Structure formats: C-alpha cells, structure tokens
Amino acid sequence: GYVGLVTGGCLAAIGHQVLCTDSDESKIRTLNEGRLPIYELHLDAIIEKARREGRIQFSSDVARAAHEGDAIFICVGTPPLETGDADLSAIDRCARLIASEAKSSKLVIEKSTVPVQTGQQLKRQLEVYGRTPGVKFTVASNPEFLREGTAVGDFLHPDRIVVGVEDAGAEKQLRE
C-alpha cells in the first residue's frame, strides 16, 4: 500500500535491505515490472535506484517477510468501522502470519494509524499465535506522518519521528 511502499522505498534508499510484500498480486506484478501502482513525487526514482543496487525486492509471498526479516513493519489500512472504532483486522491477520511463520526472533513495528494500546494487543497476539519455541517478538510503534504528494520528503527529512518501544534493544534496532 501507500505507506508501505513509501516506507520500503525510503528505507532502501538509505541503505537497508528491504522486502516489500502485499497480498495483492497485481500490485506486486506491477512493481516487479518496474512500474508503481501509485504516484508519489520522487518515489519512482528512489525505487528504481534501490532496485538497481539490489536493496529492494517485491513479493506476494507475505510469509517470506516473516522468514527473512529482522524488523517487520506492519503498514496496513485501519479504516473506521460503523462504530467509529478502527478496524484492526488487518493487523490481526499480520500478527497471525508473522507469529506462525517466524523461525527467529523479530522486531515488529506497527506503522499504521491505530488507537492507543494497539501495540499491547499486537504483542499479545504474537505471543498467542507463536508456534516456534524460543522465538521472541518485540513490538514497537512508529506512526507515520506522510502527506500525499510530499511523502518521500516527509520520510527522508521528517520534522518529527515518534517511536514507542519497551526496551533498549528495540530502541537501538529501530533507530538503526
């Protein structure tokens, strides 16, 4: 999606190895063909450079991120329900997938716009759904402040960065 693609592209641009996944195979096909499913100023050049330098990949195999990633950003939609509450079902689906597929400990970063205490709920879900003994999940929050049309600039030159972590190890890894 929008936040995930901007986040992934910009993280690759600053030197990280990035795997962007989406269950929408047509989006992944578009990206693998060298085109973008959205328009965002400068994003095409950033992703093309990262692709040439081998720092970004796109896959519809969502479980692959849980296998390969050290840090996993959850960037999913949380539209309002009829009650006005945020629909967190996509976050729940991600938690189930990450917990069931991870073979090593992970830092899971919630980037979507969510209500207070969602990180604690995500942590509980990861623990409940986890299947591999010894695999630990650390949860962090890093809400996005990306404006359409200036999202790349907002990401690379932010006026603020908000991070919520529970321990120094997660803080260090997220700062990196």
N, CA and C atoms as an extended XYZ file, in Angstrom:
528
Properties=species:S:1:pos:R:3:atomname:S:1:resname:S:1:resid:I:1 pbc="F F F"
N         0.814       -1.187        0.000 N   GLY     1
C         0.000        0.000        0.000 CA  GLY     1
C         0.857        1.250        0.000 C   GLY     1
N         0.208        2.366        0.138 N   TYR     2
C         0.867        3.669        0.045 CA  TYR     2
C         1.964        3.834        1.093 C   TYR     2
N         1.629        3.677        2.364 N   VAL     3
C         2.611        3.877        3.439 CA  VAL     3
C         3.714        2.833        3.348 C   VAL     3
N         3.362        1.587        3.079 N   GLY     4
C         4.359        0.532        2.985 CA  GLY     4
C         5.332        0.745        1.845 C   GLY     4
N         4.840        1.178        0.695 N   LEU     5
C         5.709        1.387       -0.457 CA  LEU     5
C         6.640        2.569       -0.228 C   LEU     5
N         6.129        3.650        0.311 N   VAL     6
C         6.983        4.807        0.615 CA  VAL     6
C         8.006        4.428        1.682 C   VAL     6
N         7.560        3.762        2.738 N   THR     7
C         8.473        3.351        3.813 CA  THR     7
C         9.547        2.419        3.273 C   THR     7
N         9.144        1.388        2.544 N   GLY     8
C        10.104        0.439        1.988 CA  GLY     8
C        11.081        1.091        1.031 C   GLY     8
N        10.572        1.915        0.129 N   GLY     9
C        11.438        2.595       -0.833 CA  GLY     9
C        12.447        3.502       -0.164 C   GLY     9
N        11.996        4.251        0.820 N   CYS    10
C        12.892        5.185        1.506 CA  CYS    10
C        13.895        4.456        2.395 C   CYS    10
N        13.487        3.378        3.059 N   LEU    11
C        14.439        2.596        3.852 CA  LEU    11
C        15.511        1.994        2.943 C   LEU    11
N        15.118        1.521        1.770 N   ALA    12
C        16.097        1.000        0.809 CA  ALA    12
C        17.011        2.122        0.326 C   ALA    12
N        16.453        3.307        0.124 N   ALA    13
C        17.246        4.441       -0.357 CA  ALA    13
C        18.343        4.839        0.621 C   ALA    13
N        18.106        4.627        1.912 N   ILE    14
C        19.133        4.998        2.892 CA  ILE    14
C        20.027        3.815        3.265 C   ILE    14
N        19.911        2.704        2.517 N   GLY    15
C        20.878        1.630        2.650 CA  GLY    15
C        20.419        0.318        3.235 C   GLY    15
N        19.159        0.186        3.597 N   HIS    16
C        18.674       -1.067        4.173 CA  HIS    16
C        18.256       -2.044        3.078 C   HIS    16
N        18.349       -3.347        3.382 N   GLN    17
C        17.815       -4.387        2.517 CA  GLN    17
C        16.328       -4.484        2.839 C   GLN    17
N        15.477       -4.365        1.825 N   VAL    18
C        14.037       -4.291        2.041 CA  VAL    18
C        13.312       -5.305        1.167 C   VAL    18
N        12.357       -5.962        1.783 N   LEU    19
C        11.418       -6.833        1.070 CA  LEU    19
C        10.031       -6.267        1.320 C   LEU    19
N         9.379       -5.783        0.281 N   CYS    20
C         8.007       -5.287        0.388 CA  CYS    20
C         7.074       -6.403       -0.049 C   CYS    20
N         6.080       -6.682        0.791 N   THR    21
C         5.118       -7.714        0.433 CA  THR    21
C         3.710       -7.145        0.444 C   THR    21
N         2.882       -7.757       -0.353 N   ASP    22
C         1.466       -7.390       -0.399 CA  ASP    22
C         0.715       -8.608       -0.892 C   ASP    22
N        -0.457       -8.841       -0.359 N   SER    23
C        -1.257       -9.978       -0.809 CA  SER    23
C        -1.916       -9.710       -2.161 C   SER    23
N        -1.901       -8.471       -2.610 N   ASP    24
C        -2.466       -8.102       -3.901 CA  ASP    24
C        -1.415       -8.387       -4.988 C   ASP    24
N        -1.565       -9.527       -5.647 N   GLU    25
C        -0.571       -9.953       -6.632 CA  GLU    25
C        -0.450       -8.988       -7.804 C   GLU    25
N        -1.508       -8.284       -8.160 N   SER    26
C        -1.416       -7.341       -9.277 CA  SER    26
C        -0.502       -6.162       -8.923 C   SER    26
N        -0.528       -5.712       -7.661 N   LYS    27
C         0.393       -4.649       -7.236 CA  LYS    27
C         1.838       -5.129       -7.319 C   LYS    27
N         2.083       -6.333       -6.854 N   ILE    28
C         3.439       -6.879       -6.876 CA  ILE    28
C         3.912       -7.067       -8.311 C   ILE    28
N         3.040       -7.563       -9.160 N   ARG    29
C         3.389       -7.732      -10.578 CA  ARG    29
C         3.765       -6.377      -11.191 C   ARG    29
N         2.974       -5.350      -10.906 N   THR    30
C         3.254       -4.002      -11.405 CA  THR    30
C         4.623       -3.530      -10.935 C   THR    30
N         4.916       -3.728       -9.656 N   LEU    31
C         6.211       -3.308       -9.099 CA  LEU    31
C         7.361       -4.095       -9.722 C   LEU    31
N         7.183       -5.388       -9.900 N   ASN    32
C         8.239       -6.209      -10.498 CA  ASN    32
C         8.449       -5.909      -11.974 C   ASN    32
N         7.464       -5.288      -12.607 N   GLU    33
C         7.611       -4.842      -13.997 CA  GLU    33
C         8.274       -3.471      -14.074 C   GLU    33
N         8.608       -2.900      -12.909 N   GLY    34
C         9.296       -1.608      -12.887 CA  GLY    34
C         8.371       -0.407      -12.863 C   GLY    34
N         7.096       -0.642      -12.630 N   ARG    35
C         6.129        0.453      -12.543 CA  ARG    35
C         5.602        0.550      -11.127 C   ARG    35
N         4.998        1.685      -10.777 N   LEU    36
C         4.422        1.873       -9.455 CA  LEU    36
C         2.907        1.864       -9.535 C   LEU    36
N         2.231        1.261       -8.539 N   PRO    37
C         0.764        1.255       -8.524 CA  PRO    37
C         0.183        2.562       -7.987 C   PRO    37
N         1.039        3.463       -7.529 N   ILE    38
C         0.615        4.773       -7.014 CA  ILE    38
C         1.537        5.830       -7.591 C   ILE    38
N         1.111        7.069       -7.498 N   TYR    39
C         2.017        8.158       -7.857 CA  TYR    39
C         2.396        8.891       -6.586 C   TYR    39
N         3.668        9.053       -6.404 N   GLU    40
C         4.202        9.868       -5.315 CA  GLU    40
C         5.485       10.491       -5.834 C   GLU    40
N         5.589       11.796       -5.729 N   LEU    41
C         6.727       12.553       -6.240 CA  LEU    41
C         8.046       11.931       -5.770 C   LEU    41
N         8.935       11.635       -6.700 N   HIS    42
C        10.284       11.101       -6.478 CA  HIS    42
C        10.334        9.620       -6.102 C   HIS    42
N         9.213        8.997       -5.815 N   LEU    43
C         9.234        7.601       -5.378 CA  LEU    43
C         9.723        6.680       -6.495 C   LEU    43
N         9.340        6.958       -7.738 N   ASP    44
C         9.774        6.104       -8.848 CA  ASP    44
C        11.289        6.067       -8.963 C   ASP    44
N        11.948        7.214       -8.859 N   ALA    45
C        13.409        7.268       -8.968 CA  ALA    45
C        14.083        6.569       -7.790 C   ALA    45
N        13.527        6.756       -6.602 N   ILE    46
C        14.099        6.121       -5.405 CA  ILE    46
C        14.008        4.605       -5.508 C   ILE    46
N        12.861        4.101       -5.913 N   ILE    47
C        12.691        2.653       -6.009 CA  ILE    47
C        13.523        2.081       -7.147 C   ILE    47
N        13.588        2.760       -8.263 N   GLU    48
C        14.394        2.275       -9.384 CA  GLU    48
C        15.866        2.190       -8.995 C   GLU    48
N        16.390        3.193       -8.312 N   LYS    49
C        17.795        3.176       -7.866 CA  LYS    49
C        18.022        2.038       -6.866 C   LYS    49
N        17.114        1.884       -5.916 N   ALA    50
C        17.245        0.817       -4.919 CA  ALA    50
C        17.182       -0.554       -5.591 C   ALA    50
N        16.346       -0.685       -6.604 N   ARG    51
C        16.238       -1.953       -7.336 CA  ARG    51
C        17.551       -2.246       -8.073 C   ARG    51
N        18.101       -1.237       -8.765 N   ARG    52
C        19.366       -1.414       -9.483 CA  ARG    52
C        20.493       -1.816       -8.538 C   ARG    52
N        20.466       -1.275       -7.334 N   GLU    53
C        21.515       -1.552       -6.352 CA  GLU    53
C        21.214       -2.797       -5.515 C   GLU    53
N        20.104       -3.472       -5.807 N   GLY    54
C        19.777       -4.731       -5.153 CA  GLY    54
C        19.336       -4.595       -3.708 C   GLY    54
N        18.769       -3.447       -3.336 N   ARG    55
C        18.354       -3.239       -1.947 CA  ARG    55
C        16.854       -3.367       -1.724 C   ARG    55
N        16.069       -3.572       -2.786 N   ILE    56
C        14.623       -3.717       -2.600 CA  ILE    56
C        14.101       -4.824       -3.502 C   ILE    56
N        13.188       -5.595       -2.949 N   GLN    57
C        12.505       -6.662       -3.688 CA  GLN    57
C        11.018       -6.582       -3.355 C   GLN    57
N        10.206       -7.148       -4.244 N   PHE    58
C         8.757       -7.161       -4.059 CA  PHE    58
C         8.262       -8.598       -4.203 C   PHE    58
N         7.359       -9.004       -3.307 N   SER    59
C         6.862      -10.368       -3.338 CA  SER    59
C         5.418      -10.424       -2.842 C   SER    59
N         4.640      -11.311       -3.447 N   SER    60
C         3.288      -11.562       -2.945 CA  SER    60
C         3.303      -12.677       -1.903 C   SER    60
N         4.482      -13.254       -1.652 N   ASP    61
C         4.646      -14.276       -0.613 CA  ASP    61
C         4.836      -13.550        0.719 C   ASP    61
N         3.716      -13.206        1.342 N   VAL    62
C         3.745      -12.396        2.558 CA  VAL    62
C         4.499      -13.100        3.680 C   VAL    62
N         4.430      -14.420        3.727 N   ALA    63
C         5.139      -15.177        4.766 CA  ALA    63
C         6.651      -15.023        4.648 C   ALA    63
N         7.131      -14.716        3.471 N   ARG    64
C         8.579      -14.555        3.252 CA  ARG    64
C         9.167      -13.482        4.168 C   ARG    64
N         8.441      -12.415        4.408 N   ALA    65
C         8.927      -11.353        5.302 CA  ALA    65
C         9.127      -11.888        6.716 C   ALA    65
N         8.219      -12.745        7.151 N   ALA    66
C         8.338      -13.322        8.496 CA  ALA    66
C         9.532      -14.261        8.588 C   ALA    66
N         9.889      -14.871        7.497 N   HIS    67
C        11.046      -15.766        7.470 CA  HIS    67
C        12.341      -14.967        7.419 C   HIS    67
N        12.395      -13.957        6.550 N   GLU    68
C        13.650      -13.290        6.233 CA  GLU    68
C        13.925      -12.016        7.029 C   GLU    68
N        12.898      -11.316        7.453 N   GLY    69
C        13.103      -10.004        8.055 CA  GLY    69
C        13.568      -10.049        9.495 C   GLY    69
N        14.435       -9.126        9.847 N   ASP    70
C        14.808       -8.909       11.249 CA  ASP    70
C        13.831       -7.929       11.893 C   ASP    70
N        13.448       -6.930       11.107 N   ALA    71
C        12.465       -5.938       11.538 CA  ALA    71
C        11.344       -5.954       10.513 C   ALA    71
N        10.124       -6.061       10.996 N   ILE    72
C         8.963       -6.155       10.107 CA  ILE    72
C         8.042       -4.982       10.395 C   ILE    72
N         7.841       -4.145        9.393 N   PHE    73
C         6.916       -3.015        9.511 CA  PHE    73
C         5.537       -3.464        9.048 C   PHE    73
N         4.546       -3.267        9.882 N   ILE    74
C         3.165       -3.528        9.502 CA  ILE    74
C         2.575       -2.199        9.048 C   ILE    74
N         2.274       -2.123        7.767 N   CYS    75
C         1.720       -0.905        7.168 CA  CYS    75
C         0.425       -1.290        6.460 C   CYS    75
N        -0.636       -1.400        7.214 N   VAL    76
C        -1.911       -1.845        6.652 CA  VAL    76
C        -2.994       -0.807        6.937 C   VAL    76
N        -4.060       -0.882        6.178 N   GLY    77
C        -5.184        0.009        6.396 CA  GLY    77
C        -5.932       -0.320        7.678 C   GLY    77
N        -6.388        0.722        8.350 N   THR    78
C        -7.207        0.560        9.558 CA  THR    78
C        -8.419        1.485        9.431 C   THR    78
N        -9.281        1.187        8.459 N   PRO    79
C       -10.437        2.064        8.210 CA  PRO    79
C       -11.410        2.056        9.386 C   PRO    79
N       -12.213        3.089        9.492 N   PRO    80
C       -13.180        3.121       10.598 CA  PRO    80
C       -14.317        2.116       10.383 C   PRO    80
N       -14.737        1.516       11.474 N   LEU    81
C       -15.920        0.657       11.474 CA  LEU    81
C       -17.150        1.544       11.604 C   LEU    81
N       -18.330        0.959       11.504 N   GLU    82
C       -19.575        1.723       11.661 CA  GLU    82
C       -19.640        2.402       13.025 C   GLU    82
N       -18.985        1.816       14.020 N   THR    83
C       -18.974        2.372       15.382 CA  THR    83
C       -18.028        3.550       15.521 C   THR    83
N       -17.175        3.750       14.509 N   GLY    84
C       -16.163        4.800       14.587 CA  GLY    84
C       -14.813        4.278       15.053 C   GLY    84
N       -14.794        3.069       15.622 N   ASP    85
C       -13.531        2.453       16.029 CA  ASP    85
C       -12.731        2.049       14.797 C   ASP    85
N       -11.422        1.922       14.957 N   ALA    86
C       -10.567        1.480       13.858 CA  ALA    86
C       -10.733       -0.023       13.645 C   ALA    86
N       -10.768       -0.424       12.392 N   ASP    87
C       -10.822       -1.848       12.041 CA  ASP    87
C        -9.398       -2.390       12.076 C   ASP    87
N        -9.090       -3.166       13.085 N   LEU    88
C        -7.740       -3.694       13.288 CA  LEU    88
C        -7.576       -5.116       12.759 C   LEU    88
N        -8.525       -5.573       11.954 N   SER    89
C        -8.478       -6.965       11.475 CA  SER    89
C        -7.254       -7.232       10.607 C   SER    89
N        -6.798       -6.262        9.833 N   ALA    90
C        -5.606       -6.468        9.000 CA  ALA    90
C        -4.363       -6.622        9.875 C   ALA    90
N        -4.305       -5.899       10.976 N   ILE    91
C        -3.184       -6.039       11.905 CA  ILE    91
C        -3.220       -7.421       12.540 C   ILE    91
N        -4.410       -7.879       12.887 N   ASP    92
C        -4.557       -9.219       13.454 CA  ASP    92
C        -4.084      -10.284       12.462 C   ASP    92
N        -4.450      -10.149       11.196 N   ARG    93
C        -4.010      -11.115       10.171 CA  ARG    93
C        -2.482      -11.112       10.049 C   ARG    93
N        -1.885       -9.920       10.108 N   CYS    94
C        -0.416       -9.834       10.050 CA  CYS    94
C         0.213      -10.508       11.259 C   CYS    94
N        -0.350      -10.281       12.442 N   ALA    95
C         0.189      -10.885       13.666 CA  ALA    95
C         0.152      -12.401       13.567 C   ALA    95
N        -0.954      -12.937       13.101 N   ARG    96
C        -1.076      -14.398       12.960 CA  ARG    96
C        -0.016      -14.934       12.004 C   ARG    96
N         0.142      -14.268       10.887 N   LEU    97
C         1.085      -14.723        9.873 CA  LEU    97
C         2.525      -14.630       10.389 C   LEU    97
N         2.890      -13.502       10.952 N   ILE    98
C         4.253      -13.325       11.468 CA  ILE    98
C         4.545      -14.359       12.545 C   ILE    98
N         3.639      -14.500       13.489 N   ALA    99
C         3.861      -15.419       14.614 CA  ALA    99
C         3.965      -16.868       14.158 C   ALA    99
N         3.154      -17.250       13.201 N   SER   100
C         3.159      -18.652       12.775 CA  SER   100
C         4.318      -18.974       11.833 C   SER   100
N         4.843      -17.982       11.129 N   GLU   101
C         5.889      -18.233       10.131 CA  GLU   101
C         7.303      -17.922       10.617 C   GLU   101
N         7.453      -17.104       11.647 N   ALA   102
C         8.783      -16.691       12.096 CA  ALA   102
C         9.554      -17.869       12.668 C   ALA   102
N        10.806      -17.980       12.275 N   LYS   103
C        11.695      -19.029       12.783 CA  LYS   103
C        12.796      -18.445       13.673 C   LYS   103
N        12.832      -17.108       13.772 N   SER   104
C        13.791      -16.425       14.638 CA  SER   104
C        13.095      -15.213       15.239 C   SER   104
N        13.680      -14.645       16.262 N   SER   105
C        13.073      -13.501       16.952 CA  SER   105
C        12.979      -12.312       16.013 C   SER   105
N        11.953      -11.488       16.207 N   LYS   106
C        11.657      -10.364       15.306 CA  LYS   106
C        11.300       -9.111       16.086 C   LYS   106
N        11.650       -7.974       15.504 N   LEU   107
C        11.126       -6.692       15.939 CA  LEU   107
C         9.960       -6.393       15.001 C   LEU   107
N         8.767       -6.245       15.548 N   VAL   108
C         7.567       -5.988       14.751 CA  VAL   108
C         7.147       -4.550       15.026 C   VAL   108
N         7.158       -3.721       13.978 N   ILE   109
C         6.877       -2.299       14.117 CA  ILE   109
C         5.519       -1.998       13.514 C   ILE   109
N         4.631       -1.475       14.321 N   GLU   110
C         3.290       -1.105       13.884 CA  GLU   110
C         3.371        0.326       13.367 C   GLU   110
N         3.103        0.539       12.074 N   LYS   111
C         3.229        1.855       11.453 CA  LYS   111
C         1.876        2.465       11.090 C   LYS   111
N         0.829        1.685       11.087 N   SER   112
C        -0.498        2.178       10.708 CA  SER   112
C        -1.055        3.112       11.780 C   SER   112
N        -2.027        3.900       11.390 N   THR   113
C        -2.708        4.778       12.333 CA  THR   113
C        -3.650        3.930       13.171 C   THR   113
N        -3.379        3.860       14.466 N   VAL   114
C        -4.128        2.969       15.348 CA  VAL   114
C        -4.418        3.644       16.682 C   VAL   114
N        -5.400        3.127       17.421 N   PRO   115
C        -5.694        3.671       18.748 CA  PRO   115
C        -4.631        3.277       19.771 C   PRO   115
N        -4.627        3.987       20.864 N   VAL   116
C        -3.743        3.683       21.983 CA  VAL   116
C        -3.957        2.239       22.426 C   VAL   116
N        -2.919        1.576       22.847 N   GLN   117
C        -2.915        0.192       23.338 CA  GLN   117
C        -2.903       -0.862       22.231 C   GLN   117
N        -2.873       -0.445       20.958 N   THR   118
C        -2.823       -1.428       19.875 CA  THR   118
C        -1.524       -2.217       19.931 C   THR   118
N        -0.437       -1.581       20.320 N   GLY   119
C         0.842       -2.280       20.443 CA  GLY   119
C         0.778       -3.412       21.445 C   GLY   119
N         0.100       -3.178       22.572 N   GLN   120
C        -0.048       -4.234       23.574 CA  GLN   120
C        -0.901       -5.377       23.035 C   GLN   120
N        -1.941       -5.024       22.309 N   GLN   121
C        -2.795       -6.048       21.690 CA  GLN   121
C        -1.983       -6.857       20.674 C   GLN   121
N        -1.171       -6.179       19.868 N   LEU   122
C        -0.331       -6.855       18.880 CA  LEU   122
C         0.653       -7.799       19.579 C   LEU   122
N         1.239       -7.352       20.655 N   LYS   123
C         2.183       -8.184       21.400 CA  LYS   123
C         1.504       -9.457       21.920 C   LYS   123
N         0.306       -9.312       22.481 N   ARG   124
C        -0.439      -10.481       22.962 CA  ARG   124
C        -0.744      -11.448       21.821 C   ARG   124
N        -1.154      -10.906       20.677 N   GLN   125
C        -1.480      -11.757       19.529 CA  GLN   125
C        -0.251      -12.522       19.053 C   GLN   125
N         0.894      -11.868       18.983 N   LEU   126
C         2.120      -12.539       18.554 CA  LEU   126
C         2.478      -13.676       19.510 C   LEU   126
N         2.307      -13.430       20.792 N   GLU   127
C         2.609      -14.466       21.782 CA  GLU   127
C         1.635      -15.640       21.675 C   GLU   127
N         0.359      -15.354       21.497 N   VAL   128
C        -0.665      -16.407       21.411 CA  VAL   128
C        -0.489      -17.233       20.147 C   VAL   128
N        -0.229      -16.582       19.011 N   TYR   129
C        -0.150      -17.287       17.740 CA  TYR   129
C         1.215      -17.911       17.470 C   TYR   129
N         2.238      -17.543       18.245 N   GLY   130
C         3.591      -18.049       18.016 CA  GLY   130
C         3.661      -19.557       18.124 C   GLY   130
N         4.386      -20.175       17.207 N   ARG   131
C         4.465      -21.636       17.169 CA  ARG   131
C         5.867      -22.177       17.402 C   ARG   131
N         6.881      -21.354       17.224 N   THR   132
C         8.248      -21.850       17.306 CA  THR   132
C         8.849      -21.537       18.667 C   THR   132
N         9.244      -22.579       19.411 N   PRO   133
C         9.843      -22.355       20.731 CA  PRO   133
C        11.095      -21.477       20.618 C   PRO   133
N        11.236      -20.565       21.567 N   GLY   134
C        12.411      -19.702       21.604 CA  GLY   134
C        12.316      -18.455       20.745 C   GLY   134
N        11.330      -18.370       19.882 N   VAL   135
C        11.162      -17.171       19.055 CA  VAL   135
C        10.451      -16.117       19.888 C   VAL   135
N        11.078      -14.959       19.991 N   LYS   136
C        10.518      -13.855       20.774 CA  LYS   136
C        10.156      -12.709       19.838 C   LYS   136
N         9.109      -12.004       20.209 N   PHE   137
C         8.660      -10.862       19.423 CA  PHE   137
C         8.737       -9.615       20.284 C   PHE   137
N         9.386       -8.606       19.758 N   THR   138
C         9.413       -7.306       20.393 CA  THR   138
C         8.556       -6.396       19.530 C   THR   138
N         7.698       -5.626       20.157 N   VAL   139
C         6.784       -4.764       19.420 CA  VAL   139
C         7.171       -3.302       19.645 C   VAL   139
N         7.139       -2.546       18.574 N   ALA   140
C         7.400       -1.108       18.640 CA  ALA   140
C         6.327       -0.398       17.831 C   ALA   140
N         6.171        0.865       18.111 N   SER   141
C         5.234        1.694       17.361 CA  SER   141
C         6.009        2.833       16.717 C   SER   141
N         5.715        3.107       15.458 N   ASN   142
C         6.358        4.183       14.715 CA  ASN   142
C         5.328        4.772       13.751 C   ASN   142
N         4.397        5.571       14.298 N   PRO   143
C         3.334        6.112       13.439 CA  PRO   143
C         3.899        6.979       12.314 C   PRO   143
N         3.183        6.976       11.215 N   GLU   144
C         3.636        7.727       10.046 CA  GLU   144
C         3.009        9.111       10.007 C   GLU   144
N         3.771       10.044        9.470 N   PHE   145
C         3.308       11.412        9.252 CA  PHE   145
C         3.611       11.771        7.802 C   PHE   145
N         3.063       10.996        6.889 N   LEU   146
C         3.335       11.165        5.472 CA  LEU   146
C         2.149       11.830        4.791 C   LEU   146
N         2.440       12.907        4.068 N   ARG   147
C         1.391       13.604        3.311 CA  ARG   147
C         1.492       13.199        1.850 C   ARG   147
N         0.347       12.902        1.253 N   GLU   148
C         0.358       12.560       -0.163 CA  GLU   148
C         0.931       13.723       -0.956 C   GLU   148
N         1.833       13.389       -1.879 N   GLY   149
C         2.481       14.398       -2.704 CA  GLY   149
C         3.842       14.816       -2.168 C   GLY   149
N         4.042       14.688       -0.852 N   THR   150
C         5.336       15.038       -0.257 CA  THR   150
C         5.840       13.928        0.663 C   THR   150
N         5.322       12.711        0.501 N   ALA   151
C         5.626       11.609        1.420 CA  ALA   151
C         7.109       11.242        1.428 C   ALA   151
N         7.760       11.247        0.274 N   VAL   152
C         9.181       10.905        0.229 CA  VAL   152
C         9.978       11.936        1.016 C   VAL   152
N         9.716       13.207        0.784 N   GLY   153
C        10.393       14.263        1.545 CA  GLY   153
C        10.065       14.189        3.025 C   GLY   153
N         8.802       13.906        3.348 N   ASP   154
C         8.402       13.775        4.752 CA  ASP   154
C         9.158       12.636        5.427 C   ASP   154
N         9.363       11.531        4.706 N   PHE   155
C        10.056       10.377        5.282 CA  PHE   155
C        11.551       10.663        5.435 C   PHE   155
N        12.171       11.192        4.391 N   LEU   156
C        13.619       11.385        4.405 CA  LEU   156
C        14.067       12.611        5.199 C   LEU   156
N        13.181       13.573        5.372 N   HIS   157
C        13.511       14.807        6.117 CA  HIS   157
C        12.354       15.148        7.050 C   HIS   157
N        12.116       14.282        8.041 N   PRO   158
C        10.941       14.474        8.908 CA  PRO   158
C        11.101       15.648        9.865 C   PRO   158
N         9.979       16.276       10.194 N   ASP   159
C        10.017       17.316       11.226 CA  ASP   159
C         9.852       16.696       12.609 C   ASP   159
N         9.458       15.414       12.649 N   ARG   160
C         9.372       14.681       13.906 CA  ARG   160
C         9.344       13.184       13.605 C   ARG   160
N         9.858       12.418       14.550 N   ILE   161
C         9.792       10.961       14.485 CA  ILE   161
C         9.293       10.501       15.845 C   ILE   161
N         8.217        9.744       15.848 N   VAL   162
C         7.647        9.230       17.086 CA  VAL   162
C         7.909        7.730       17.125 C   VAL   162
N         8.477        7.274       18.243 N   VAL   163
C         8.804        5.865       18.409 CA  VAL   163
C         8.349        5.434       19.787 C   VAL   163
N         7.685        4.309       19.858 N   GLY   164
C         7.303        3.721       21.136 CA  GLY   164
C         7.928        2.350       21.243 C   GLY   164
N         8.752        2.150       22.272 N   VAL   165
C         9.436        0.873       22.477 CA  VAL   165
C         9.371        0.490       23.946 C   VAL   165
N         9.632       -0.782       24.217 N   GLU   166
C         9.611       -1.265       25.595 CA  GLU   166
C        10.999       -1.515       26.155 C   GLU   166
N        12.011       -1.617       25.292 N   ASP   167
C        13.341       -1.905       25.818 CA  ASP   167
C        14.421       -1.253       24.954 C   ASP   167
N        15.623       -1.176       25.516 N   ALA   168
C        16.737       -0.505       24.854 CA  ALA   168
C        17.152       -1.208       23.565 C   ALA   168
N        17.042       -2.533       23.528 N   GLY   169
C        17.403       -3.275       22.320 CA  GLY   169
C        16.509       -2.914       21.145 C   GLY   169
N        15.219       -2.821       21.413 N   ALA   170
C        14.276       -2.443       20.358 CA  ALA   170
C        14.527       -1.006       19.918 C   ALA   170
N        14.821       -0.140       20.873 N   GLU   171
C        15.109        1.256       20.530 CA  GLU   171
C        16.329        1.344       19.617 C   GLU   171
N        17.383        0.632       19.970 N   LYS   172
C        18.609        0.654       19.175 CA  LYS   172
C        18.344        0.133       17.763 C   LYS   172
N        17.646       -0.983       17.668 N   GLN   173
C        17.364       -1.563       16.352 CA  GLN   173
C        16.477       -0.638       15.521 C   GLN   173
N        15.491       -0.024       16.138 N   LEU   174
C        14.599        0.874       15.395 CA  LEU   174
C        15.334        2.150       14.981 C   LEU   174
N        16.193        2.662       15.829 N   ARG   175
C        16.984        3.843       15.429 CA  ARG   175
C        17.849        3.541       14.216 C   ARG   175
N        18.394        2.329       14.179 N   GLU   176
C        19.218        1.936       13.027 CA  GLU   176
C        18.383        1.913       11.757 C   GLU   176
